[in-house]
Amino acid sequence: MKKGFLILGILLSWNFLIIGIALSEPVIFFDEDVSKYNGNDVPRIDYPKSTTVSKKFFKNLNKTNVESFESFEPDEHLPITINFGDAGNATLKGETNQIYKIEDPKKTHSGTFPTSGNNYLLSLGDFYIEFEKEQSAFGFFITDLEINSAKLIFENTKGEAKSFHIPYTRPSKSGSVAFWGIIDTEFSFNKVTFAGQNNKDGFGFDDFIIGTKEQLSYISGCIAVKDNPLSQGKVMLMQSGEIFQSIQLDKNGCYKFYDYNESKPFSVVIRKSDN
């Protein structure tokens, strides 16, 4: 298959943003740090992979609050209401879940622990979070993923739903850590359900991050030839001092890059496939 460059080598500064309008797939941010320990109250592990991917997720959002559960009382059960600032309030419901506190930075509770501060959400059963505003981004840390299914169900105001499974290593040993996040600009949601926990082997959740579509930062665009979307091709994002990124154009001839340095100029190059 021959390939050739198609016109678009655009050098832009942050003052100019390419805006895409066509449908696109959600972007998932995930990584994990697998524990080596067996048992219940195992030592905490370091989690550099999870931290790195959380930072990539977070830098795509503007003026967002992170909920670390430090303002809630230990042993407080759901429901609780969280203030996410510009993203609005959210209510967590699920009576088998509670705020838990561990002060010793080296200890866990049956493998679960906070990823910031001393408090976190100890989940022993399904729960859900409802948002007063529609959201386009949601991320969190989760600890002690072992054998249970970790399923997320996203719903919008029309009653439509999308489901995702956290693709962690199964089975994992006690005290493993993961970060999972999603950015979906075409399916804004107002409810997320967490399914898969049980009262014998729960999970720990911490550092919830959400964002509305207005709070997202991204570079996007669409390309057409003779008014026909160019769906066979790749797009490269280039910035000096950054890792060059490459993705496929979607069926509408569109692309989106969420991981970029907004303080630097960038170039977007489209490479057309010659079928």
DRENPA-363769 format. One record per residue: residue in one letter; chain; x, y, z negated of N, C-alpha, C in turn. Coordinates in steps of 0.05 Angstrom, whole numbers. Each point is the difference from the previous one (the first is absolute). Example, Ala and Ser with C-alpha at 12.3 -4.5 7.8 and 13.67 -1.06 7.14 Angstrom:
BEGIN
A|A|264|-114|-156|-18|24|0|18|24|0 .
S|A|-7|21|14|16|24|-1|-15|22|-14 .
END
This chain:
BEGIN
M|A|17|-24|0|-17|24|0|18|25|0 .
K|A|-4|18|19|15|24|1|-13|22|-17 .
K|A|16|16|-11|-10|22|-17|13|26|8 .
G|A|-15|21|-2|11|26|6|-11|21|-19 .
F|A|15|22|-2|-9|21|-17|-22|16|13 .
L|A|-20|8|-15|-22|16|10|2|28|-13 .
I|A|6|19|12|-2|29|-6|2|8|-29 .
L|A|-8|-13|-20|-5|13|-25|25|-1|-18 .
G|A|18|19|3|22|3|-19|-5|27|-12 .
I|A|-15|1|-21|-10|26|-11|16|6|-25 .
L|A|14|22|-1|14|9|-24|-18|20|-15 .
L|A|-7|-8|-24|-19|16|-15|11|7|-28 .
S|A|-8|22|-10|5|6|-29|-26|-6|-15 .
W|A|1|2|-27|-23|-6|-16|-23|19|5 .
N|A|6|23|13|-22|19|6|-19|-9|22 .
F|A|8|-22|13|-17|-10|22|-6|-29|-6 .
L|A|-25|-7|-1|-8|-28|-6|-17|-11|23 .
I|A|8|-23|9|-15|-14|21|-24|-13|-13 .
I|A|-24|6|8|-24|-10|-13|-13|-21|18 .
G|A|-3|-24|-11|-13|-22|15|-29|-2|-9 .
I|A|-18|-8|18|-28|-1|-7|-12|-28|4 .
A|A|15|-18|12|-12|-26|6|2|-19|-24 .
L|A|-13|-22|1|0|-20|-21|28|-12|-3 .
S|A|7|-7|-25|26|-13|-5|-3|-20|-23 .
E|A|18|-19|-1|0|-20|-21|10|12|-26 .
P|A|-9|-10|-22|10|9|-26|30|-8|-3 .
V|A|14|16|-15|28|-5|-6|3|-11|-28 .
I|A|12|-24|-3|3|-12|-26|29|3|-10 .
F|A|3|7|-25|26|3|-13|1|-22|-21 .
F|A|19|-18|2|2|-22|-19|29|-9|-3 .
D|A|8|-6|-25|24|-15|-6|-2|-10|-28 .
E|A|17|-20|-7|-2|-12|-26|28|-7|-10 .
D|A|1|-3|-27|24|-9|-14|-8|-24|-16 .
V|A|10|-23|7|-8|-25|-11|16|-7|-25 .
S|A|-14|-7|-22|13|-7|-25|13|-27|1 .
K|A|19|-5|-17|13|-26|-2|-9|-15|-26 .
Y|A|-19|12|-15|-6|-10|-26|-26|-17|0 .
N|A|-1|-20|-17|-24|-15|-6|-9|6|-29 .
G|A|-25|-3|-5|-10|4|-27|-18|24|-3 .
N|A|-5|8|-24|-19|22|-5|14|27|-3 .
D|A|9|6|-24|12|27|-5|29|1|9 .
V|A|3|-1|26|27|0|12|12|28|1 .
P|A|26|2|3|12|27|3|-9|14|25 .
R|A|1|26|1|-6|15|24|23|-3|20 .
I|A|-7|2|25|19|0|21|2|28|13 .
D|A|22|5|13|1|24|17|-16|-4|25 .
Y|A|-10|22|12|-17|-3|24|7|21|21 .
P|A|24|-1|11|9|20|19|-15|-1|26 .
K|A|-8|-23|10|-14|-2|25|-28|12|-2 .
S|A|-14|-6|-22|-26|12|-4|1|30|-3 .
T|A|20|10|-14|4|28|-4|5|14|27 .
T|A|17|-11|16|7|12|26|-24|3|18 .
V|A|-17|-21|2|-23|2|18|-21|19|-12 .
S|A|-1|2|-27|-19|19|-12|8|29|7 .
K|A|25|5|1|10|27|7|-7|7|30 .
K|A|3|-20|17|-8|4|28|-29|6|3 .
F|A|-16|-14|-16|-29|5|0|-7|28|-11 .
F|A|12|7|-22|-6|24|-14|7|25|16 .
K|A|22|-1|15|9|24|14|-18|7|24 .
N|A|-20|-17|6|-19|7|21|-24|16|-10 .
L|A|0|6|-27|-23|13|-12|8|27|-12 .
N|A|-18|19|1|5|26|-10|-19|6|-24 .
K|A|11|11|-21|-15|9|-23|-18|-22|-11 .
T|A|13|-23|-6|-15|-22|-11|9|-6|-29 .
N|A|-19|-10|-16|6|-8|-27|4|-30|-2 .
V|A|19|-8|-17|4|-29|-5|-11|-7|-27 .
E|A|-17|-20|-1|-13|-8|-26|16|-22|-13 .
S|A|13|6|-22|17|-19|-15|-14|-10|-26 .
F|A|-25|9|-5|-16|-9|-22|11|9|-27 .
E|A|18|19|-1|12|9|-25|-19|16|-17 .
S|A|-21|12|12|-18|17|-15|-23|-16|-13 .
F|A|-1|-26|6|-21|-17|-12|10|-15|-25 .
E|A|-19|-7|-17|7|-14|-25|5|-29|6 .
P|A|20|-12|-13|5|-29|2|-25|-15|-9 .
D|A|-6|-22|13|-23|-17|-5|-27|12|10 .
E|A|1|23|13|-24|12|11|-9|-16|24 .
H|A|-24|-9|0|-11|-16|22|-13|17|21 .
L|A|-1|-11|24|-15|13|22|-29|0|-7 .
P|A|-16|21|9|8|20|21|16|23|-11 .
I|A|17|11|17|14|25|-6|-1|17|25 .
T|A|3|27|-4|0|19|23|27|12|1 .
I|A|11|2|25|26|11|5|-3|25|17 .
N|A|16|20|-7|1|25|15|24|-1|19 .
F|A|-4|-2|26|21|0|19|5|27|13 .
G|A|-7|21|-13|5|27|10|-15|6|25 .
D|A|14|9|21|-13|7|25|-15|-23|13 .
A|A|8|-25|-6|-13|-23|11|-26|-7|-14 .
G|A|-6|14|-22|-26|-4|-14|2|-21|-22 .
N|A|-22|-4|-14|-1|-19|-21|-6|-28|10 .
A|A|7|-20|-16|-5|-28|6|-8|-14|-25 .
T|A|-18|-20|2|-9|-15|-23|7|-29|4 .
L|A|14|-12|-20|6|-28|0|-20|-15|-17 .
K|A|-11|-22|11|-20|-16|-14|8|-30|1 .
G|A|-5|-13|-22|6|-29|-2|7|-6|-29 .
E|A|-20|-9|-16|2|0|-29|21|-19|-11 .
T|A|10|-19|17|21|-19|-10|28|11|3 .
N|A|2|26|7|26|13|4|3|23|-20 .
Q|A|26|4|-8|5|20|-21|27|13|3 .
I|A|4|22|-13|26|13|-2|17|-15|-20 .
Y|A|24|-6|8|19|-14|-18|25|17|-4 .
K|A|13|-3|-23|24|16|-6|23|-17|-8 .
I|A|24|4|12|24|-13|-8|22|22|-3 .
E|A|10|3|-24|19|21|-6|29|-8|6 .
D|A|6|-26|-4|27|-10|5|5|-2|30 .
P|A|19|16|12|4|0|28|12|-25|12 .
K|A|6|-20|-17|11|-25|9|-20|-23|0 .
K|A|-23|5|-13|-19|-22|-4|-23|0|20 .
T|A|-13|-23|2|-25|-2|15|-21|-13|-17 .
H|A|-25|1|9|-22|-14|-12|-9|-22|19 .
S|A|9|-24|-5|-6|-22|18|8|6|28 .
G|A|22|15|3|10|7|27|-9|26|11 .
T|A|-20|12|-12|-10|26|9|13|23|-16 .
F|A|3|23|13|13|23|-13|-5|25|15 .
P|A|3|24|-12|-3|25|14|24|6|18 .
T|A|-5|12|23|22|8|17|8|29|-4 .
S|A|-15|14|-17|8|27|-10|-14|4|-27 .
G|A|14|14|-18|-11|4|-26|-3|-26|-16 .
N|A|-20|0|-18|-5|-23|-17|-27|-14|5 .
N|A|-18|14|13|-27|-10|5|-4|-11|28 .
Y|A|-18|-19|3|-7|-10|27|-27|-13|-2 .
L|A|-12|-8|22|-26|-13|1|5|-30|0 .
L|A|-9|-14|-20|1|-29|-2|-26|-11|11 .
S|A|2|-15|21|-24|-9|14|-3|-30|-4 .
L|A|-22|-8|-12|-6|-28|-5|-25|-9|17 .
G|A|-9|17|17|-23|-7|16|-3|21|22 .
D|A|-18|-5|19|-5|18|22|-8|28|-11 .
F|A|9|20|14|-9|27|-7|-1|17|26 .
Y|A|-12|23|-1|-1|17|23|4|30|-8 .
I|A|8|15|20|4|29|-4|-17|15|20 .
E|A|-16|19|-9|-17|16|18|11|29|0 .
F|A|0|12|24|11|27|3|-22|19|7 .
E|A|1|24|-12|-20|20|7|4|12|27 .
K|A|25|-1|10|6|8|27|10|-24|17 .
E|A|-4|1|26|10|-21|17|30|2|1 .
Q|A|13|-23|-2|29|-1|0|11|-14|25 .
S|A|25|8|7|13|-13|23|26|-13|-7 .
A|A|8|1|-26|24|-12|-9|-4|-10|-29 .
F|A|12|-23|-5|-2|-12|-27|24|-18|-5 .
G|A|14|3|-22|23|-17|-6|3|-4|-30 .
F|A|15|-21|-8|3|-7|-28|22|-21|-4 .
F|A|11|-1|-24|17|-22|-9|-17|-22|-13 .
I|A|9|-25|3|-13|-22|-12|22|-19|-11 .
T|A|-5|-10|-24|20|-17|-13|-12|-27|-7 .
D|A|18|-20|-1|-7|-27|-8|-18|-14|20 .
L|A|6|4|25|-14|-15|21|12|-29|0 .
E|A|-17|-19|-5|10|-28|-2|-14|-19|20 .
I|A|-24|-8|-7|-14|-20|17|-27|9|10 .
N|A|-11|21|-11|-27|8|8|-1|15|26 .
S|A|-23|0|12|-5|16|24|-2|29|-8 .
A|A|12|18|15|-2|28|-5|-13|13|24 .
K|A|-26|3|-1|-15|10|23|-11|28|-6 .
L|A|1|17|20|-11|27|-2|-22|4|21 .
I|A|-22|11|-9|-23|5|18|-5|30|0 .
F|A|2|13|24|-4|28|3|-27|5|13 .
E|A|-16|18|-11|-27|6|10|-3|30|5 .
N|A|-15|6|21|-6|29|5|-29|6|-6 .
T|A|-7|25|5|-27|9|-7|-22|-12|18 .
K|A|8|-12|22|-19|-13|19|-5|-29|-8 .
G|A|14|-10|-20|-3|-28|-8|18|-19|15 .
E|A|18|11|17|19|-17|14|23|-7|-18 .
A|A|13|-22|5|22|-9|-18|23|-12|16 .
K|A|24|3|-12|24|-13|10|13|-14|-24 .
S|A|12|-23|6|13|-16|-21|30|-4|6 .
F|A|16|0|-21|29|-5|3|9|-18|-23 .
H|A|19|-17|5|13|-16|-20|29|11|-5 .
I|A|7|3|-24|28|8|-6|18|-24|6 .
P|A|18|2|19|15|-23|9|25|-7|-17 .
Y|A|-4|-3|-25|22|-5|-18|8|-30|1 .
T|A|24|-5|-9|11|-28|-1|-17|-17|-19 .
R|A|-12|-21|10|-16|-18|-16|11|-28|1 .
P|A|4|-13|-24|-3|13|-26|24|16|-7 .
S|A|-4|21|-17|22|16|-11|4|-7|-29 .
K|A|24|5|-10|5|-4|-28|-10|24|-16 .
S|A|0|-3|-27|-11|20|-17|16|26|0 .
G|A|-15|23|2|13|26|-1|8|12|27 .
S|A|-8|-12|22|6|12|26|-14|26|4 .
V|A|10|17|18|-11|27|5|-4|4|30 .
A|A|-21|14|7|-4|8|28|-13|27|2 .
F|A|4|13|22|-15|25|7|-15|-6|25 .
W|A|-25|8|1|-17|-2|23|-15|26|5 .
G|A|1|10|25|-14|25|6|-11|-2|29 .
I|A|-20|17|5|-13|1|26|-5|29|8 .
I|A|4|6|25|-8|26|12|-18|-7|24 .
D|A|-25|9|-1|-19|-6|21|-15|26|7 .
T|A|7|13|21|-12|25|7|-27|-3|15 .
E|A|-6|-24|8|-25|-5|14|-22|-14|-16 .
F|A|7|-10|-24|-19|-13|-17|3|12|-28 .
S|A|-12|23|-4|1|12|-26|-19|-15|-19 .
F|A|8|-5|-24|-15|-17|-18|-6|14|-26 .
N|A|-21|-9|-13|-8|12|-26|-2|-21|-22 .
K|A|8|-25|6|0|-21|-21|21|-22|8 .
V|A|15|-9|-21|19|-22|4|-6|-20|-23 .
T|A|-3|-25|8|-4|-22|-19|25|-17|-1 .
F|A|9|-7|-24|23|-18|-5|-12|-27|-8 .
A|A|6|-20|16|-11|-27|-6|23|-20|-1 .
G|A|-4|-21|-16|19|-22|-1|11|-5|-28 .
Q|A|-4|18|-19|10|-4|-27|-19|-19|-15 .
N|A|10|-11|-22|-18|-15|-18|10|3|-28 .
N|A|-16|-9|-20|7|6|-28|22|-18|-11 .
K|A|12|-17|17|22|-17|-8|27|11|9 .
D|A|0|15|21|25|10|12|-5|27|14 .
G|A|3|21|-15|-7|27|11|24|13|13 .
F|A|-6|24|11|20|17|13|4|25|-16 .
G|A|22|14|5|3|27|-11|1|20|23 .
F|A|-14|23|-3|-1|21|21|10|26|-12 .
D|A|14|15|16|10|26|-9|5|19|23 .
D|A|2|25|-6|7|21|19|-18|0|25 .
F|A|-26|3|-4|-19|2|22|5|27|15 .
I|A|1|-1|26|3|23|17|-22|0|21 .
I|A|-14|23|3|-20|2|21|5|25|16 .
G|A|-13|2|23|2|24|16|-23|2|21 .
T|A|-11|23|3|-20|5|21|15|4|27 .
K|A|-16|0|21|12|4|27|14|27|1 .
E|A|-11|20|-14|12|27|0|27|1|-14 .
Q|A|5|-20|-17|25|0|-15|22|-16|13 .
L|A|-5|-12|23|19|-17|14|18|17|18 .
S|A|25|-9|2|20|12|19|8|-22|20 .
Y|A|-1|6|25|9|-19|20|4|13|27 .
I|A|15|-13|17|5|9|27|-16|-19|18 .
S|A|-16|10|18|-15|-17|17|-5|13|27 .
G|A|-9|-16|19|-6|11|26|-11|-22|18 .
C|A|-8|8|24|-11|-18|20|12|8|28 .
I|A|3|-19|17|11|5|27|-17|-14|21 .
A|A|-5|13|22|-16|-11|22|14|6|27 .
V|A|-4|-17|19|10|3|27|-24|1|18 .
K|A|-4|23|14|-23|4|17|-26|-5|-15 .
D|A|0|10|-25|-23|-1|-18|-6|-28|-10 .
N|A|18|-19|5|-3|-27|-10|20|-5|-23 .
P|A|-9|-9|-24|18|-4|-22|23|-19|7 .
L|A|23|8|-8|24|-17|4|2|-19|-23 .
S|A|-9|-25|3|0|-19|-22|24|-19|1 .
Q|A|14|-1|22|24|-18|3|25|17|-3 .
G|A|10|2|-24|24|15|-4|7|3|-30 .
K|A|23|10|-5|10|4|-27|5|30|-5 .
V|A|-1|8|-25|5|27|-8|23|-1|-21 .
M|A|19|18|4|23|2|-19|0|28|-13 .
L|A|2|0|-27|3|25|-15|29|2|-9 .
M|A|13|22|7|28|4|-6|4|26|-16 .
Q|A|15|-3|-22|8|23|-17|29|-4|-8 .
S|A|15|21|1|28|-1|-7|3|-8|-30 .
G|A|17|-21|-4|4|-9|-27|-20|-19|-11 .
E|A|-21|-6|16|-21|-18|-8|0|-25|17 .
I|A|-12|-22|-9|-2|-24|16|-20|4|23 .
F|A|8|-5|24|-18|2|23|-22|-21|-2 .
Q|A|-24|8|6|-23|-18|-3|-13|-4|28 .
S|A|-10|-24|4|-12|-7|25|-26|-16|-5 .
I|A|-22|7|14|-25|-14|-2|-12|-3|27 .
Q|A|-19|-18|3|-15|-4|25|-23|21|2 .
L|A|-5|9|23|-24|16|5|-24|-18|-4 .
D|A|-22|11|-11|-24|-17|-3|-16|1|26 .
K|A|-23|-13|1|-16|-3|24|-10|27|11 .
N|A|0|20|-18|-9|27|8|24|18|8 .
G|A|24|-12|1|23|16|7|9|18|-23 .
C|A|-6|-8|-24|6|18|-23|20|-13|-20 .
Y|A|11|16|-17|20|-9|-20|-2|18|-24 .
K|A|10|-11|-23|3|16|-24|25|-9|-15 .
F|A|15|19|-10|23|-5|-17|-5|13|-27 .
Y|A|1|-16|-21|-4|10|-27|26|5|-15 .
D|A|21|-13|8|25|1|-15|20|18|15 .
Y|A|2|26|-8|17|19|13|9|21|-20 .
N|A|20|15|7|10|22|-16|-11|26|11 .
E|A|-19|12|-13|-14|24|11|17|25|1 .
S|A|23|-1|-14|18|24|0|18|1|24 .
K|A|1|-22|16|18|-1|23|-15|1|27 .
P|A|12|11|20|-11|-2|27|-1|-30|9 .
F|A|-18|-6|18|-1|-28|10|-5|-1|30 .
S|A|6|-22|11|-5|-6|28|-18|-24|2 .
V|A|-19|1|18|-17|-23|6|4|-8|29 .
V|A|8|-25|4|5|-10|27|-18|-24|6 .
I|A|-13|0|23|-18|-22|8|13|-15|22 .
R|A|3|-26|-3|12|-18|20|-23|-16|12 .
K|A|-5|4|26|-21|-13|14|9|-28|9 .
S|A|-17|-20|-3|5|-26|11|-9|-1|29 .
D|A|16|-13|17|-7|-3|28|-8|-28|5 .
N|A|-26|-5|1|-10|-27|4|1|-8|29 .
END
